[in-house]
């Protein structure tokens, strides 16, 4: 019996050994956790950029393949946790629509067209936004961009419909867009971490983020290009 207990005691950890292991784990967590938040947020930023670039490409392909005009709308609305003064500074969702011709006047381009959603509305991940700034996102701020207000379902879970302002551009069946092609304006949207807005004191034009994603739209063919500093 004594031999058995002695063997079992040799296999067990002592209190000192356990405390040493816990101390090592604490030190590792102390140095790694401060960077964990930025790693997670960087992943959200990349995820949002990938999704938006894919959806803009899908909009261009849909217009050409279905021989229909496609409209991309970016939405600005008050979120539950958002301050009222910050509402006009950010866009947080987007959706693609097809413009279906009037069945009685299919060849008349000036005839009213039915706006049909193409897929679900896409909300950017929490903590990621499109700044309403000429420096960062001409596609949601330039005076020539179409604008309007509508009640949008699916933006806030507790609301059946949410009043939102939208800015939009269109892609034609031949792949061209309704964006200005004079070359005076480059067309793009940027995705930025919301912590950068707080760091800039709420001023979207003074944003100087270390990391962001900028997606440029070619007004001639609806193609996209991706820019990211890190």
Z-matrix of the N, CA and C atoms (Angstrom, degrees):
N
C 1 1.460
C 2 1.514 1 111.18
N 3 1.331 2 118.64 1 -43.83
C 4 1.453 3 122.42 2 179.42
C 5 1.523 4 111.06 3 -61.75
N 6 1.343 5 116.01 4 -38.08
C 7 1.466 6 119.71 5 179.44
C 8 1.514 7 111.32 6 -64.00
N 9 1.356 8 115.37 7 -41.20
C 10 1.464 9 120.56 8 -179.59
C 11 1.514 10 111.15 9 -63.78
N 12 1.328 11 117.67 10 -45.20
C 13 1.462 12 121.35 11 179.74
C 14 1.519 13 111.35 12 -64.24
N 15 1.326 14 115.68 13 -37.65
C 16 1.467 15 119.85 14 179.98
C 17 1.521 16 110.98 15 -65.06
N 18 1.352 17 117.26 16 -40.09
C 19 1.464 18 121.42 17 178.76
C 20 1.524 19 110.88 18 -66.60
N 21 1.351 20 116.75 19 -39.20
C 22 1.466 21 120.95 20 -179.77
C 23 1.515 22 110.69 21 -66.73
N 24 1.344 23 115.65 22 -39.17
C 25 1.458 24 119.13 23 -179.56
C 26 1.514 25 111.66 24 -67.39
N 27 1.352 26 116.60 25 -31.33
C 28 1.455 27 118.95 26 178.85
C 29 1.528 28 111.13 27 -70.77
N 30 1.345 29 116.49 28 -27.84
C 31 1.466 30 119.56 29 -179.80
C 32 1.528 31 112.28 30 -81.80
N 33 1.307 32 120.93 31 -18.15
C 34 1.465 33 124.50 32 -176.11
C 35 1.527 34 111.03 33 -84.36
N 36 1.342 35 115.34 34 157.00
C 37 1.462 36 121.08 35 175.84
C 38 1.521 37 109.63 36 -85.70
N 39 1.316 38 115.98 37 144.31
C 40 1.458 39 119.47 38 175.40
C 41 1.518 40 108.75 39 -86.16
N 42 1.324 41 116.53 40 163.90
C 43 1.459 42 121.93 41 -179.99
C 44 1.521 43 110.38 42 -60.46
N 45 1.319 44 116.73 43 -38.62
C 46 1.466 45 120.77 44 179.97
C 47 1.523 46 110.90 45 -63.26
N 48 1.342 47 116.91 46 -43.05
C 49 1.468 48 121.00 47 179.90
C 50 1.531 49 111.22 48 -62.93
N 51 1.328 50 116.92 49 -41.49
C 52 1.463 51 121.36 50 179.35
C 53 1.526 52 110.69 51 -63.22
N 54 1.343 53 115.64 52 -43.14
C 55 1.459 54 119.71 53 179.77
C 56 1.528 55 111.84 54 -64.29
N 57 1.337 56 116.81 55 -36.79
C 58 1.455 57 121.14 56 178.36
C 59 1.526 58 110.55 57 -64.49
N 60 1.332 59 116.06 58 -44.79
C 61 1.465 60 120.90 59 178.99
C 62 1.532 61 110.46 60 -61.45
N 63 1.338 62 117.00 61 -44.71
C 64 1.466 63 120.62 62 179.28
C 65 1.526 64 111.20 63 -62.75
N 66 1.328 65 116.26 64 -37.34
C 67 1.466 66 120.12 65 178.79
C 68 1.526 67 111.01 66 -65.34
N 69 1.336 68 116.80 67 -40.05
C 70 1.471 69 120.90 68 178.50
C 71 1.527 70 110.88 69 -64.94
N 72 1.327 71 116.44 70 -43.01
C 73 1.470 72 120.97 71 178.62
C 74 1.523 73 110.20 72 -62.09
N 75 1.332 74 116.92 73 -41.08
C 76 1.466 75 120.97 74 179.91
C 77 1.520 76 111.14 75 -62.56
N 78 1.337 77 116.84 76 -41.07
C 79 1.460 78 120.80 77 179.62
C 80 1.528 79 110.63 78 -64.74
N 81 1.336 80 116.26 79 -43.20
C 82 1.470 81 120.74 80 179.51
C 83 1.530 82 110.65 81 -61.85
N 84 1.339 83 116.84 82 -43.82
C 85 1.461 84 120.94 83 -179.67
C 86 1.523 85 110.98 84 -66.88
N 87 1.338 86 116.50 85 -35.59
C 88 1.464 87 120.35 86 -179.94
C 89 1.521 88 111.32 87 -59.82
N 90 1.322 89 117.00 88 -39.13
C 91 1.458 90 121.13 89 -177.15
C 92 1.530 91 112.83 90 -86.33
N 93 1.330 92 118.03 91 -25.10
C 94 1.468 93 120.28 92 -175.18
C 95 1.519 94 113.67 93 -93.81
N 96 1.332 95 118.11 94 -35.09
C 97 1.463 96 121.01 95 -175.10
C 98 1.524 97 113.05 96 -62.10
N 99 1.348 98 121.69 97 -40.73
C 100 1.465 99 119.51 98 178.63
C 101 1.518 100 113.59 99 -55.81
N 102 1.327 101 118.47 100 -29.24
C 103 1.462 102 121.50 101 179.86
C 104 1.520 103 112.57 102 -89.52
N 105 1.345 104 116.17 103 -10.61
C 106 1.455 105 119.76 104 -175.29
C 107 1.517 106 111.19 105 -65.59
N 108 1.352 107 115.97 106 -41.29
C 109 1.463 108 119.45 107 -179.53
C 110 1.510 109 112.24 108 -61.27
N 111 1.328 110 117.25 109 -43.46
C 112 1.466 111 120.29 110 -179.46
C 113 1.521 112 111.06 111 -68.52
N 114 1.325 113 116.98 112 -33.00
C 115 1.469 114 120.42 113 177.81
C 116 1.526 115 110.32 114 -65.73
N 117 1.343 116 115.93 115 -44.99
C 118 1.467 117 120.79 116 -179.92
C 119 1.524 118 110.36 117 -64.16
N 120 1.357 119 116.47 118 -44.69
C 121 1.452 120 119.98 119 -178.44
C 122 1.522 121 111.22 120 -67.07
N 123 1.350 122 116.83 121 -36.30
C 124 1.455 123 120.12 122 175.99
C 125 1.515 124 111.51 123 -62.98
N 126 1.329 125 115.80 124 -35.80
C 127 1.463 126 120.40 125 177.26
C 128 1.521 127 110.87 126 -66.92
N 129 1.343 128 116.90 127 -39.54
C 130 1.463 129 120.86 128 177.66
C 131 1.523 130 110.66 129 -63.23
N 132 1.317 131 115.80 130 -40.34
C 133 1.460 132 120.90 131 -179.30
C 134 1.529 133 110.63 132 -63.06
N 135 1.329 134 115.97 133 -45.26
C 136 1.465 135 120.60 134 179.10
C 137 1.522 136 110.77 135 -65.43
N 138 1.327 137 116.36 136 -41.51
C 139 1.467 138 120.87 137 178.65
C 140 1.522 139 110.61 138 -60.49
N 141 1.337 140 116.69 139 -45.23
C 142 1.462 141 120.67 140 -179.84
C 143 1.529 142 110.79 141 -65.04
N 144 1.346 143 116.93 142 -40.44
C 145 1.461 144 120.63 143 178.71
C 146 1.519 145 112.19 144 -64.30
N 147 1.318 146 116.15 145 -43.14
C 148 1.467 147 120.68 146 178.48
C 149 1.527 148 110.69 147 -59.71
N 150 1.347 149 115.07 148 -44.94
C 151 1.464 150 119.87 149 -177.05
C 152 1.523 151 111.28 150 -66.24
N 153 1.347 152 116.59 151 -44.34
C 154 1.467 153 119.73 152 -178.56
C 155 1.525 154 111.07 153 -66.23
N 156 1.307 155 117.91 154 -42.48
C 157 1.465 156 120.82 155 178.83
C 158 1.530 157 110.44 156 -62.72
N 159 1.329 158 115.90 157 -41.87
C 160 1.470 159 120.03 158 178.06
C 161 1.530 160 110.41 159 -62.05
N 162 1.333 161 116.85 160 -45.18
C 163 1.461 162 120.48 161 -176.82
C 164 1.527 163 111.84 162 -68.12
N 165 1.320 164 117.74 163 -35.92
C 166 1.465 165 119.53 164 176.22
C 167 1.530 166 110.95 165 -67.08
N 168 1.324 167 115.88 166 -37.29
C 169 1.465 168 119.72 167 174.78
C 170 1.516 169 111.16 168 -65.52
N 171 1.339 170 115.97 169 -39.45
C 172 1.464 171 120.77 170 178.12
C 173 1.527 172 110.39 171 -63.73
N 174 1.326 173 117.34 172 -39.17
C 175 1.466 174 120.83 173 178.87
C 176 1.520 175 110.89 174 -61.49
N 177 1.326 176 116.52 175 -42.87
C 178 1.467 177 120.69 176 179.70
C 179 1.529 178 110.86 177 -65.67
N 180 1.331 179 117.08 178 -44.31
C 181 1.465 180 121.23 179 179.47
C 182 1.524 181 111.24 180 -64.60
N 183 1.327 182 116.78 181 -39.84
C 184 1.463 183 121.37 182 -179.20
C 185 1.520 184 110.83 183 -63.75
N 186 1.326 185 116.41 184 -42.45
C 187 1.475 186 120.18 185 179.59
C 188 1.520 187 110.95 186 -59.71
N 189 1.323 188 116.86 187 -44.16
C 190 1.466 189 121.46 188 -177.28
C 191 1.524 190 111.24 189 -73.00
N 192 1.323 191 116.89 190 -46.66
C 193 1.465 192 120.74 191 -175.36
C 194 1.523 193 112.64 192 -69.19
N 195 1.335 194 117.02 193 -38.95
C 196 1.466 195 119.86 194 -178.45
C 197 1.528 196 112.80 195 -92.39
N 198 1.351 197 116.39 196 -4.06
C 199 1.461 198 121.26 197 -179.27
C 200 1.529 199 110.91 198 56.66
N 201 1.341 200 114.78 199 45.01
C 202 1.453 201 121.74 200 -179.64
C 203 1.529 202 109.78 201 -131.24
N 204 1.310 203 115.76 202 154.87
C 205 1.465 204 119.66 203 171.30
C 206 1.523 205 108.43 204 -77.63
N 207 1.312 206 116.04 205 135.35
C 208 1.472 207 121.97 206 -179.87
C 209 1.523 208 108.47 207 -117.47
N 210 1.315 209 115.65 208 137.54
C 211 1.469 210 120.60 209 179.48
C 212 1.526 211 109.79 210 -116.71
N 213 1.336 212 116.02 211 134.89
C 214 1.464 213 122.31 212 176.55
C 215 1.517 214 107.69 213 -110.59
N 216 1.337 215 116.15 214 122.17
C 217 1.463 216 120.74 215 -178.53
C 218 1.532 217 110.37 216 -113.53
N 219 1.331 218 115.57 217 133.85
C 220 1.461 219 122.32 218 174.18
C 221 1.526 220 107.71 219 -106.06
N 222 1.349 221 116.82 220 131.09
C 223 1.463 222 120.87 221 -172.76
C 224 1.527 223 112.81 222 -107.47
N 225 1.330 224 112.79 223 140.15
C 226 1.458 225 122.50 224 175.85
C 227 1.534 226 106.96 225 -120.80
N 228 1.325 227 116.77 226 124.08
C 229 1.464 228 120.27 227 -177.59
C 230 1.525 229 109.78 228 -155.34
N 231 1.313 230 116.52 229 161.12
C 232 1.466 231 121.14 230 -179.40
C 233 1.522 232 109.72 231 -83.38
N 234 1.305 233 115.67 232 119.28
C 235 1.451 234 121.25 233 175.82
C 236 1.529 235 109.53 234 -89.77
N 237 1.351 236 117.52 235 154.21
C 238 1.468 237 120.38 236 -174.72
C 239 1.526 238 114.36 237 -53.05
N 240 1.344 239 117.94 238 -38.73
C 241 1.459 240 121.07 239 -176.34
C 242 1.526 241 112.85 240 -89.77
N 243 1.334 242 117.57 241 3.26
C 244 1.462 243 121.49 242 -172.68
C 245 1.521 244 111.77 243 -95.00
N 246 1.331 245 117.11 244 138.72
C 247 1.452 246 121.98 245 174.85
C 248 1.521 247 109.84 246 -73.02
N 249 1.334 248 116.49 247 146.69
C 250 1.457 249 121.07 248 -176.78
C 251 1.522 250 111.74 249 -58.82
N 252 1.345 251 117.19 250 -38.02
C 253 1.462 252 119.84 251 -177.37
C 254 1.531 253 112.72 252 -70.24
N 255 1.335 254 116.85 253 -13.32
C 256 1.466 255 120.02 254 -179.56
C 257 1.526 256 113.02 255 -95.45
N 258 1.335 257 117.18 256 -7.41
C 259 1.460 258 120.83 257 -174.09
C 260 1.532 259 111.68 258 -60.35
N 261 1.326 260 117.43 259 -44.83
C 262 1.467 261 121.22 260 -176.29
C 263 1.524 262 113.59 261 -77.36
N 264 1.325 263 117.63 262 2.35
C 265 1.457 264 121.04 263 -176.74
C 266 1.531 265 113.21 264 -98.61
N 267 1.338 266 117.10 265 -13.39
C 268 1.458 267 118.69 266 -172.16
C 269 1.523 268 112.49 267 -138.56
N 270 1.338 269 114.94 268 151.58
C 271 1.465 270 123.33 269 168.95
C 272 1.524 271 106.85 270 -117.98
N 273 1.341 272 116.14 271 136.54
C 274 1.466 273 119.13 272 -169.97
C 275 1.524 274 114.41 273 -129.17
N 276 1.339 275 117.72 274 4.96
C 277 1.467 276 119.88 275 -179.63
C 278 1.527 277 108.98 276 -155.73
N 279 1.332 278 115.29 277 164.20
C 280 1.464 279 120.05 278 177.47
C 281 1.522 280 109.42 279 -155.08
N 282 1.327 281 115.88 280 161.07
C 283 1.460 282 120.60 281 178.16
C 284 1.527 283 110.11 282 -152.56
N 285 1.321 284 115.03 283 151.19
C 286 1.463 285 121.99 284 179.41
C 287 1.537 286 108.99 285 -105.16
N 288 1.338 287 116.06 286 139.20
C 289 1.462 288 121.85 287 178.23
C 290 1.532 289 109.50 288 -130.14
N 291 1.315 290 115.73 289 150.87
C 292 1.466 291 120.60 290 168.78
C 293 1.522 292 108.05 291 -106.03
N 294 1.317 293 116.65 292 142.08
C 295 1.458 294 121.98 293 178.54
C 296 1.529 295 107.76 294 -102.00
N 297 1.319 296 115.66 295 104.31
C 298 1.464 297 121.95 296 -175.01
C 299 1.535 298 110.00 297 -88.70
N 300 1.337 299 118.10 298 125.86
C 301 1.477 300 121.10 299 -178.53
C 302 1.521 301 112.06 300 -63.00
N 303 1.320 302 115.82 301 155.11
C 304 1.455 303 122.80 302 174.25
C 305 1.524 304 108.40 303 -62.38
N 306 1.315 305 117.58 304 126.42
C 307 1.466 306 121.69 305 -176.59
C 308 1.524 307 112.39 306 -62.73
N 309 1.334 308 117.31 307 -24.20
C 310 1.454 309 120.74 308 -179.60
C 311 1.529 310 111.97 309 -87.88
N 312 1.344 311 115.84 310 -18.24
C 313 1.474 312 119.74 311 178.53
C 314 1.533 313 109.32 312 -135.68
N 315 1.323 314 117.57 313 59.22
C 316 1.465 315 120.24 314 -173.47
C 317 1.520 316 115.14 315 -62.72
N 318 1.321 317 117.20 316 -26.12
C 319 1.458 318 120.05 317 -176.68
C 320 1.528 319 112.95 318 -98.23
N 321 1.319 320 116.90 319 2.33
C 322 1.461 321 121.05 320 -178.72
C 323 1.534 322 109.34 321 -94.76
N 324 1.343 323 118.89 322 106.70
C 325 1.461 324 120.75 323 -176.27
C 326 1.521 325 113.60 324 -67.32
N 327 1.339 326 117.22 325 -21.51
C 328 1.464 327 119.81 326 -179.36
C 329 1.525 328 112.75 327 -89.54
N 330 1.333 329 117.81 328 -4.47
C 331 1.460 330 121.12 329 179.42
C 332 1.530 331 110.10 330 -71.28
N 333 1.326 332 118.25 331 149.24
C 334 1.473 333 121.25 332 179.24
C 335 1.532 334 110.60 333 -58.24
N 336 1.331 335 115.56 334 142.96
C 337 1.462 336 120.47 335 179.51
C 338 1.527 337 110.62 336 -122.17
N 339 1.304 338 115.42 337 148.22
C 340 1.464 339 120.89 338 -179.00
C 341 1.524 340 109.00 339 -83.88
N 342 1.321 341 116.32 340 128.63
C 343 1.464 342 121.92 341 178.63
C 344 1.531 343 108.09 342 -89.62
N 345 1.327 344 117.16 343 109.61
C 346 1.462 345 121.65 344 -175.62
C 347 1.527 346 110.36 345 -114.17
N 348 1.341 347 118.24 346 124.07
C 349 1.468 348 120.27 347 178.60
C 350 1.522 349 111.57 348 -59.85
N 351 1.319 350 116.23 349 136.34
C 352 1.462 351 121.53 350 177.02
C 353 1.531 352 106.57 351 -112.45
N 354 1.317 353 116.05 352 93.28
C 355 1.463 354 120.68 353 -175.12
C 356 1.525 355 111.31 354 86.38
N 357 1.326 356 116.46 355 178.48
C 358 1.461 357 122.34 356 -176.70
C 359 1.523 358 111.24 357 -83.10
N 360 1.321 359 114.70 358 159.87
C 361 1.456 360 119.90 359 174.41
C 362 1.532 361 108.59 360 -67.30
N 363 1.316 362 116.73 361 143.06
C 364 1.465 363 121.76 362 -178.18
C 365 1.524 364 109.45 363 -111.75
N 366 1.331 365 115.96 364 122.47
C 367 1.462 366 120.85 365 175.61
C 368 1.523 367 109.29 366 -100.43
N 369 1.323 368 117.01 367 137.30
C 370 1.455 369 120.36 368 177.87
C 371 1.523 370 109.84 369 -67.93
N 372 1.335 371 117.99 370 150.22
C 373 1.472 372 120.34 371 178.52
C 374 1.528 373 110.93 372 -57.10
N 375 1.323 374 116.08 373 150.51
C 376 1.465 375 120.69 374 177.25
C 377 1.523 376 110.26 375 -55.23
N 378 1.328 377 115.99 376 130.59
C 379 1.462 378 120.03 377 179.77
C 380 1.507 379 114.31 378 92.81
N 381 1.345 380 117.71 379 0.89
C 382 1.469 381 122.07 380 177.55
C 383 1.526 382 107.99 381 -121.56
N 384 1.342 383 117.51 382 136.66
C 385 1.458 384 119.58 383 -178.88
C 386 1.523 385 110.79 384 -147.91
N 387 1.331 386 115.16 385 163.65
C 388 1.462 387 123.09 386 172.50
C 389 1.522 388 106.82 387 -101.92
N 390 1.336 389 119.14 388 116.77
C 391 1.464 390 120.34 389 -178.21
C 392 1.525 391 112.66 390 -73.82
N 393 1.328 392 115.70 391 138.27
C 394 1.455 393 121.49 392 176.84
C 395 1.522 394 108.03 393 -84.13
N 396 1.317 395 115.66 394 81.96
C 397 1.462 396 121.52 395 -172.26
C 398 1.520 397 110.19 396 -150.83
N 399 1.330 398 116.44 397 137.61
C 400 1.459 399 120.18 398 177.82
C 401 1.526 400 111.37 399 -65.92
N 402 1.326 401 115.89 400 -25.06
C 403 1.463 402 120.01 401 178.75
C 404 1.515 403 111.08 402 -70.82
N 405 1.331 404 116.52 403 -37.36
C 406 1.459 405 120.42 404 -170.11
C 407 1.521 406 114.93 405 -110.15
N 408 1.324 407 119.11 406 -26.72
C 409 1.475 408 119.06 407 -172.34
C 410 1.527 409 111.02 408 -151.56
N 411 1.321 410 116.75 409 82.26
C 412 1.462 411 120.10 410 -179.82
C 413 1.529 412 112.14 411 -65.31
N 414 1.320 413 117.61 412 -25.30
C 415 1.470 414 120.23 413 -177.54
C 416 1.534 415 113.21 414 -69.67
N 417 1.338 416 117.62 415 -12.00
C 418 1.461 417 119.12 416 178.47
C 419 1.528 418 112.19 417 -120.75
N 420 1.333 419 118.41 418 8.63
C 421 1.459 420 119.35 419 -175.78
C 422 1.517 421 113.45 420 -136.16
N 423 1.331 422 119.06 421 -25.06
C 424 1.462 423 120.84 422 -176.33
C 425 1.531 424 110.41 423 -61.67
N 426 1.334 425 118.09 424 137.26
C 427 1.475 426 121.40 425 -177.34
C 428 1.523 427 114.13 426 -58.77
N 429 1.328 428 118.15 427 -24.58
C 430 1.465 429 120.65 428 -177.71
C 431 1.523 430 113.16 429 -79.74
N 432 1.322 431 117.12 430 -11.11
C 433 1.467 432 120.60 431 -178.52
C 434 1.520 433 110.37 432 -75.39
N 435 1.338 434 116.54 433 137.79
C 436 1.459 435 121.53 434 178.17
C 437 1.523 436 110.39 435 -60.14
N 438 1.327 437 117.04 436 141.57
C 439 1.461 438 120.60 437 179.81
C 440 1.520 439 110.07 438 -139.39
N 441 1.320 440 116.17 439 157.26
C 442 1.453 441 121.26 440 179.23
C 443 1.514 442 110.78 441 -175.40
N 444 1.322 443 115.92 442 179.14
C 445 1.459 444 122.33 443 178.59
C 446 1.519 445 108.36 444 -132.36
N 447 1.313 446 116.46 445 139.16
C 448 1.461 447 120.52 446 178.29
C 449 1.532 448 110.72 447 -152.00
N 450 1.308 449 116.00 448 165.70
C 451 1.463 450 121.84 449 174.66
C 452 1.522 451 107.56 450 -93.22
N 453 1.328 452 115.89 451 118.27
C 454 1.463 453 121.23 452 -172.18
C 455 1.528 454 110.61 453 -112.18
N 456 1.337 455 118.06 454 123.56
C 457 1.463 456 119.93 455 175.57
C 458 1.530 457 111.09 456 -78.75
N 459 1.339 458 115.62 457 148.01
C 460 1.463 459 119.99 458 172.58
C 461 1.512 460 116.33 459 90.95
N 462 1.327 461 118.09 460 3.96
C 463 1.463 462 119.47 461 -179.92
C 464 1.523 463 111.93 462 -82.03
N 465 1.339 464 116.26 463 -46.39
C 466 1.464 465 121.80 464 179.88
C 467 1.528 466 108.37 465 -121.77
N 468 1.338 467 118.11 466 124.34
C 469 1.469 468 121.33 467 -174.56
C 470 1.529 469 114.21 468 -55.58
N 471 1.337 470 118.00 469 -32.81
C 472 1.462 471 121.07 470 -176.23
C 473 1.530 472 112.89 471 -85.00
N 474 1.319 473 117.45 472 -2.73
C 475 1.460 474 121.36 473 -179.14
C 476 1.522 475 110.49 474 -119.76
N 477 1.338 476 115.85 475 135.14
C 478 1.458 477 119.51 476 177.96
C 479 1.519 478 110.03 477 -65.04
N 480 1.338 479 115.87 478 -44.70
C 481 1.464 480 122.05 479 175.91
C 482 1.523 481 108.48 480 -139.85
N 483 1.315 482 115.67 481 145.81
C 484 1.460 483 121.29 482 -178.82
C 485 1.526 484 109.23 483 -120.54
N 486 1.321 485 116.73 484 131.49
C 487 1.461 486 120.59 485 176.92
C 488 1.528 487 108.59 486 -69.94
N 489 1.314 488 116.35 487 125.55
C 490 1.464 489 120.82 488 -176.71
C 491 1.527 490 110.14 489 -139.97
N 492 1.321 491 114.79 490 146.63
C 493 1.455 492 121.61 491 171.62
C 494 1.525 493 107.92 492 -92.95
N 495 1.315 494 116.48 493 141.33
C 496 1.465 495 118.08 494 178.52
C 497 1.523 496 110.75 495 -127.89
N 498 1.323 497 115.50 496 152.36
C 499 1.462 498 123.82 497 168.89
C 500 1.520 499 105.58 498 -123.21
N 501 1.327 500 117.72 499 138.78
C 502 1.463 501 119.17 500 -172.84
C 503 1.521 502 112.90 501 -144.42
N 504 1.321 503 114.55 502 158.63
C 505 1.467 504 120.93 503 170.76
C 506 1.523 505 107.90 504 -136.70
N 507 1.329 506 116.36 505 162.49
C 508 1.461 507 120.81 506 -174.80
C 509 1.532 508 111.55 507 -121.56
N 510 1.325 509 114.09 508 147.98
C 511 1.459 510 121.88 509 174.93
C 512 1.530 511 107.51 510 -114.72
N 513 1.305 512 116.85 511 125.82
C 514 1.461 513 121.86 512 -176.14
C 515 1.527 514 111.65 513 -83.64
N 516 1.333 515 116.89 514 164.33
C 517 1.474 516 120.37 515 -178.83
C 518 1.526 517 114.84 516 -57.29
N 519 1.345 518 117.57 517 -23.85
C 520 1.460 519 119.80 518 178.89
C 521 1.531 520 112.31 519 -91.59
N 522 1.335 521 116.39 520 5.73
C 523 1.460 522 120.85 521 177.56
C 524 1.510 523 114.20 522 94.41
N 525 1.328 524 118.01 523 -15.55
C 526 1.457 525 120.35 524 177.57
C 527 1.535 526 109.63 525 -71.74
N 528 1.323 527 116.53 526 167.77
C 529 1.456 528 120.35 527 179.74
C 530 1.524 529 110.35 528 -122.08
N 531 1.328 530 115.62 529 173.10
C 532 1.470 531 119.71 530 175.46
C 533 1.529 532 111.01 531 -93.04
N 534 1.337 533 116.81 532 12.94
C 535 1.452 534 121.66 533 178.00
C 536 1.528 535 110.67 534 -78.26
N 537 1.306 536 116.09 535 150.04
C 538 1.463 537 121.56 536 -179.65
C 539 1.528 538 110.14 537 -61.38
N 540 1.318 539 116.27 538 131.05
C 541 1.471 540 121.33 539 -178.59
C 542 1.525 541 112.84 540 -110.31
N 543 1.321 542 116.98 541 16.58
C 544 1.461 543 119.85 542 -178.62
C 545 1.525 544 112.18 543 -72.00
N 546 1.326 545 115.89 544 -16.27
C 547 1.464 546 119.58 545 -178.89
C 548 1.511 547 113.07 546 91.34
N 549 1.319 548 117.59 547 -4.42
C 550 1.458 549 120.56 548 -179.70
C 551 1.527 550 111.80 549 -74.70
N 552 1.326 551 115.97 550 -23.07
C 553 1.470 552 120.69 551 -179.28
C 554 1.516 553 109.99 552 -127.78
N 555 1.313 554 116.45 553 132.19
C 556 1.461 555 122.05 554 169.78
C 557 1.530 556 107.51 555 -91.92
N 558 1.332 557 116.09 556 138.81
C 559 1.470 558 119.74 557 -173.78
C 560 1.522 559 110.89 558 -105.95
N 561 1.324 560 116.76 559 121.72
C 562 1.466 561 120.49 560 -176.88
C 563 1.526 562 111.22 561 -162.99
N 564 1.322 563 114.94 562 162.67
C 565 1.467 564 123.25 563 169.38
C 566 1.518 565 107.57 564 -128.94
N 567 1.332 566 116.28 565 149.58
C 568 1.460 567 121.31 566 178.13
C 569 1.522 568 109.82 567 -120.06
N 570 1.301 569 115.83 568 145.57
C 571 1.459 570 122.72 569 175.30
C 572 1.523 571 107.54 570 -109.97
N 573 1.329 572 116.00 571 126.46
C 574 1.460 573 121.44 572 -173.36
C 575 1.524 574 110.00 573 -135.67
N 576 1.321 575 116.55 574 149.75
C 577 1.463 576 123.12 575 177.60
C 578 1.528 577 108.81 576 -70.84
N 579 1.334 578 117.29 577 136.62
C 580 1.461 579 121.51 578 -177.95
C 581 1.523 580 112.96 579 -64.18
N 582 1.334 581 117.81 580 -23.35
C 583 1.464 582 120.08 581 178.32
C 584 1.528 583 110.57 582 -64.97
N 585 1.330 584 116.73 583 -25.51
C 586 1.460 585 120.85 584 178.87
C 587 1.530 586 111.27 585 -68.60
N 588 1.335 587 116.26 586 -31.50
C 589 1.460 588 120.12 587 177.93
C 590 1.525 589 110.13 588 -68.49
N 591 1.319 590 117.09 589 -39.58
C 592 1.467 591 120.43 590 176.81
C 593 1.527 592 110.30 591 -65.84
N 594 1.321 593 115.91 592 -39.35
C 595 1.457 594 120.00 593 -179.87
C 596 1.528 595 111.29 594 -65.99
N 597 1.338 596 116.61 595 -29.62
C 598 1.465 597 121.26 596 179.21
C 599 1.523 598 111.90 597 -87.72
N 600 1.326 599 116.66 598 8.64
C 601 1.457 600 120.07 599 179.22
C 602 1.511 601 113.80 600 68.34
N 603 1.337 602 116.70 601 25.24
C 604 1.461 603 121.08 602 179.32
C 605 1.515 604 114.50 603 83.16
N 606 1.312 605 117.96 604 2.43
C 607 1.470 606 122.05 605 -179.14
C 608 1.528 607 109.22 606 -94.73
N 609 1.337 608 117.00 607 106.10
C 610 1.468 609 120.44 608 -175.44
C 611 1.530 610 112.12 609 -67.13
N 612 1.322 611 117.04 610 -27.08
C 613 1.468 612 119.22 611 -178.49
C 614 1.527 613 112.72 612 -77.36
N 615 1.336 614 116.99 613 -15.37
C 616 1.464 615 119.48 614 179.23
C 617 1.530 616 112.16 615 -103.05
N 618 1.335 617 116.71 616 13.60
C 619 1.463 618 120.35 617 177.67
C 620 1.527 619 110.47 618 -60.76
N 621 1.327 620 115.41 619 136.67
C 622 1.465 621 120.66 620 176.13
C 623 1.529 622 108.48 621 -140.05
N 624 1.332 623 116.78 622 64.45
C 625 1.468 624 120.75 623 -174.30
C 626 1.519 625 112.97 624 -70.68
N 627 1.333 626 115.21 625 146.46
C 628 1.463 627 120.45 626 174.89
C 629 1.524 628 110.89 627 -73.14
N 630 1.321 629 115.12 628 -29.67
C 631 1.462 630 119.68 629 -178.69
C 632 1.528 631 109.29 630 -138.75
N 633 1.301 632 116.13 631 136.60
C 634 1.454 633 121.88 632 177.55
C 635 1.528 634 107.55 633 -162.03
N 636 1.329 635 115.76 634 169.88
C 637 1.459 636 121.11 635 176.48
C 638 1.522 637 107.93 636 -127.18
N 639 1.313 638 116.96 637 128.94
C 640 1.466 639 122.36 638 178.28
C 641 1.524 640 108.36 639 -118.86
N 642 1.330 641 115.50 640 126.75
C 643 1.465 642 121.22 641 179.24
C 644 1.525 643 108.24 642 -115.19
N 645 1.320 644 115.95 643 118.61
C 646 1.453 645 121.92 644 -177.37
C 647 1.524 646 110.07 645 -99.35
N 648 1.321 647 116.14 646 139.43
C 649 1.464 648 122.71 647 179.16
C 650 1.524 649 108.97 648 -109.47
N 651 1.324 650 116.19 649 127.30
C 652 1.463 651 121.80 650 177.27
C 653 1.527 652 108.24 651 -78.46
N 654 1.339 653 118.63 652 117.97
C 655 1.469 654 119.67 653 -177.06
C 656 1.517 655 113.79 654 -68.54
N 657 1.342 656 118.18 655 -17.71
C 658 1.460 657 121.65 656 -178.27
C 659 1.528 658 112.82 657 -80.73
N 660 1.346 659 117.46 658 -37.64
C 661 1.466 660 119.33 659 -174.45
C 662 1.526 661 114.01 660 -132.63
N 663 1.329 662 118.54 661 3.61
C 664 1.457 663 121.39 662 178.07
C 665 1.515 664 114.29 663 74.55
N 666 1.331 665 117.78 664 5.03
C 667 1.460 666 120.90 665 178.85
C 668 1.526 667 111.67 666 -70.57
N 669 1.333 668 116.58 667 162.09
C 670 1.458 669 120.75 668 -177.79
C 671 1.527 670 111.46 669 -124.65
N 672 1.327 671 114.59 670 153.47
C 673 1.462 672 122.23 671 172.92
C 674 1.520 673 109.23 672 -132.78
N 675 1.311 674 116.45 673 150.01
C 676 1.456 675 122.92 674 -173.05
C 677 1.529 676 110.46 675 -116.29
N 678 1.341 677 116.04 676 132.30
C 679 1.458 678 121.36 677 175.16
C 680 1.521 679 109.12 678 -126.77
N 681 1.334 680 116.32 679 134.46
C 682 1.464 681 121.89 680 176.21
C 683 1.518 682 108.72 681 -150.70
N 684 1.347 683 117.83 682 125.90
C 685 1.462 684 119.38 683 -175.35
C 686 1.512 685 114.00 684 -69.90
N 687 1.363 686 117.11 685 -30.29
C 688 1.473 687 120.54 686 -177.54
C 689 1.511 688 111.09 687 -116.33
